[in-house]
Amino acid sequence: MFDGEEISTIPVVDLPPAPRKGLVVVTCMDSRLDVFRMLDLEIGDAHILRNAGGRVTEDTLRSLVLSMHLMHTRSVFVIHHTSCGLHRLTNEALHSRVRAATGQDATHLDFLPFDDLAISVSEDVERVRSLPLLPEGISVTGAVYDVHTGTLHRVA
Amino acid sequence: MFDGEEISTIPVVDLPPAPRKGLVVVTCMDSRLDVFRMLDLEIGDAHILRNAGGRVTEDTLRSLVLSMHLMHTRSVFVIHHTSCGLHRLTNEALHSRVRAATGQDATHLDFLPFDDLAISVSEDVERVRSLPLLPEGISVTGAVYDVHTGTLHRVA
């Protein structure tokens, strides 16, 4: 990936840090989601939060508070996707898998799996809406991304 | 951002979910970081974790355990960047800012600010290396991205 000490990529000169569109995207770490291309974003347009599943966690709250209070974002877009590693799994199955691979106990970890994509998106949209410490009047929407057809379908 | 019920983006047909390069990138939510272009990644190459600062948190652990045990990734690349909103801030200043904006107490939140970029990257690289529940023999590297020159400089 990175054999030398320094590599050059794309110069980005004098763009301010605050997202131009006032937008925060919350989505999954999945390798098939190129958020810039998916949403036709330019460099400088949006904050992007990604974790396993695109779930709204304590760390998402930390990031949203910073995004909204330091960088004045006001819209959140939650996107989960088809063929997600967390879809239709259970914590029990995941704990067994980790124990089999490492011999270690992971039962203290909630991996946040889900059974239904539209419901998981709606739950996370509601979670953002009910978070403390965010500004009033923010807009929160949610969608499911189909990784096979490349279609985003709004569900919340 | 998303006015209708459905929008089409880029079709992705029959790519498997496991990242082709076995790589997980951990980086900041910053609007100026297009990770695919920065690292010359294709769709399907890598898992991407993003939060405020690109810090390694409990949620990063949850995601890394899933990535490595379900999708067989074995390399982690931690990237922080110049001109980051968390650079040279303090929790005290951030707590005051939230209180001034919302009237609410945020002192229970650690925003994970940092004073020195090379040190914050090295700390987070060490944090990944010392995480429980990950497979043995994983590779963890770290770099600082200069958002003005587009240069990645390896620091760990």
Interface residues (C-beta under 8 A of the other chain):
Chain A: M1 F2 G4 E5 E6 I7 S8 T9 I10 P11 V12 V13 D14 L15 P17 A18 P19 R20 K21 L23 V24 M29 D30 S31 R32 L33 D34 F36 R37 M38 L39 D40 I43 G44 D45 A46 H47 I48 L49 R50 N51 A52 T57 E58 D59 T60 L61 R62 S63 V65 L66 S67 H69 L70 M71 S75 F77 S83 C84 G85 L86 L94 R97 V98 A101 T102 Q104 A106 L109 D110 F111 L112 P132 L133 L134 P135 T141 A143 Y145 V147 H148 T149 G150 T151 L152 H153 R154
Chain B: M1 F2 G4 E5 E6 I7 S8 T9 I10 P11 V12 V13 D14 L15 P17 A18 P19 R20 K21 L23 V24 M29 D30 S31 R32 L33 D34 F36 R37 M38 L39 D40 I43 G44 D45 A46 H47 I48 L49 R50 N51 A52 T57 E58 D59 T60 L61 R62 S63 V65 L66 S67 H69 L70 M71 S75 F77 S83 C84 G85 L86 L94 R97 V98 A101 T102 Q104 A106 L109 D110 F111 L112 P132 L133 L134 P135 T141 A143 Y145 V147 H148 T149 G150 T151 L152 H153 R154
